[in-house]
Amino acid sequence: MTDRELVRRAQNGERQAFDQLILRHQPVALSLAIRIVGDRERGLELTQEAVLHAYLSLGRLRKPDSFRAWLCAIVVNLCKNFLRRPQVETLSLELLSGGRSFDSLPFPDSAPQPHQAAEARETHQLILAAIAQLSPPNRDAVLLYYFEQLSVRETAALLQISVPAVKGRLHKSRRKLRDQLRSTFAERQPKPAVSQQTRSKQMIPVSVLDIVKPEPGRDHRILVLTDESLRRLLAIWIGPYEADDIALSLRGTKLHRPMTFSFMADMLTKAGVQIESVTVSALEKETFFATVHVQRSDDRFTIDARPSDAIALALRTQSPIFAAAEVMEAVGLDIPADMEVAQGKGISDVLSIDPEEKERRQIQMEKWESMSPEERSEESRKKLLTHLTEAGTLTQSSESDDE
């Protein structure tokens, strides 16, 4: 049945006809969404949203033969709108830059506290009052670009001016707003970074106290270090793989095959290389830096590293861990006087599984064990092909289309 016939039937209220259209064209739409936004899960969400838009707007489709192109156009528009939204930085950047400071990423909370909500409202009112003092042309550009989230070209079209003119108005507005609000927000400026050039030789012994998984379903973790007095904490955002390895090491869990850091430690030992210590040595632009102090025969040298890698390796080699005094002074957190570190506690259940997820995996494993080897192979093959097709890696060949 052609797209034209299916569209006509769907417009007349046949739900099954619309379902057939979606089954026929959703893989292409999904592949397009993934390519635009660069994330499979987000692409799935946007494709589902596009299907809903298509269903609600199907009566306005004038060319039934062009359903595929029409659906893809909806996907493109939704993806563009998504990319234009201000994106919250996630910890994926940590995998490239190293451990992030505790203040550099939001710590999830169930709801904002009353004083936080009041502060946010006050800040919003101060900014709006400052914008109101701009000239009408500049004020319109700021509101459209920053508050309505329009692009520069869209703002230019609405104001009926050129793109360079919009950029000029925004530049002048930012400069004036900065001058107006500088004194108001001076106390909120971030602490100066502890630069590599000002590193001191004073090092504070620290140990791993805990690893916190602040938000279920998210990968980022918080590595918590404490000094010898157990009165100060140093919190560092790290990635999930390093966090899991640190947790396994501290728990003394033995695996059948060596993990990455176990392999690295064994290889260094066989090569006659000894790790004397690792140090969280600097904090620059909200990113922590670590130094690994190494000895080989009579030679001693240092290697720059991410704190997560250095500490995971230190635990595998039973090497001491230190933090630079400037780092601890700049971002160390004092434990309240009425609290103390609990004896025998530490290492949250970062490796634990949500009960519902655990039950789902158990059911899946029971189903898997009940299959024959041939059925397992076929099931795995189908899932792999489906995944590659949805991601756009595999497409239907022209020969099969002709058949």
Secondary structure, DSSP 4 states (H G I P E B T S, - for coil): --HHHHHHHHHTT-HHHHHHHHHHHHHHHHHHHHHHHS-HHHHHHHHHHHHHHHHHHGGG-S-GGGHHHHHHHHHHHHHHHHHHSPPPP-GGGHHHH-PEEGGGSPPP-SS--HHHHHHHHHHHHHHHHHHHTS-HHHHHHHIIIIIS---HHHHHHHHTS-HHHHHHHHHHHHHHHHHHHTTTTGGGSPPPPB-GGG--S-EEEEEEEEEE--STT---EEEEEEETTS-EEEEEEE-HHHHHHHHHHHHT---SS--HHHHHHHHHHHTTEEEEEEEEEEEETTEEEEEEEEEETTEEEEEEE-HHHHHHHHHHHT--EEEEHHHHHHH-EEPPTT--PPTT----STT---HHHHHHHHHHHHHHHTS-HHHHHHHHHHHHHHHHHHTTSS---HHHHH-
